[in-house]
């Protein structure tokens, strides 16, 4: 019996240690490393995408700057660059003629804008007057309440204020037109 216990006991211990060793060994040994590698790859991809977007933005900004510079250069007068094949007195006279034409165009443009502004302001005032009269009639007949009447009157007053500001701008335009014409 002692002999059998001596042989069985070490066998049981051996089997126990082996099973415990397997039980403590993680089932997914090495997966942690794989997931870390995946995470690193994803981080690299994200970083590369961020760098690409920065480069694209930089390119866009540079392109916009070039366009703005070109616009400024186009708007510049640069009177000495293109002389239309003229020199001296002839060039000066041509430049003066062009300046006068440009001024006349601006004056005509201002006149049309002033005329449009006047007509808009007059039309707005006439329309507001008609609507107010209709509102008063509707209020007397009882078709609308006092609250509705008040709200609509407020809106009409706001439109009148806008017409006033437009008239002020038209007056400024008329003053400019008079000063430019003389």
C-alpha angles and dihedrals in degrees: 000000000000089000093051090047090049091054098038095046095057089044091053090047091048093049090045093051092047093050092045089050091052092044092055094045108095116247092220099048108166095018090099089061091047092052091048089052090050091050091050091050091050091049090052091050091050092048091049091049090050091050091049092050090049090051091049090050090049090051091049092049092049091048092050091049090052091049092050091049090050091049091051091048090050092049093047115103096228089178095177099053103071112030096172089242091298131122137198118337095007091054091049092050092048091050091050091049091052092048091053091049091050091051092049090051091052091049091051090048091050091050093053091047091050092049092050091048092050093050092047092050092047092047091049092051093048092048092048090051091052093047092049091052091049090049091052090051092048091049092051091049090048097240093128132035127241090253093054090045091052093049093049092047090052090053091049091050089053089052090050090052090052089050089052092053090047090052090051090053090048090053090052089050091051090052090050091048091052093048093046094046092055 
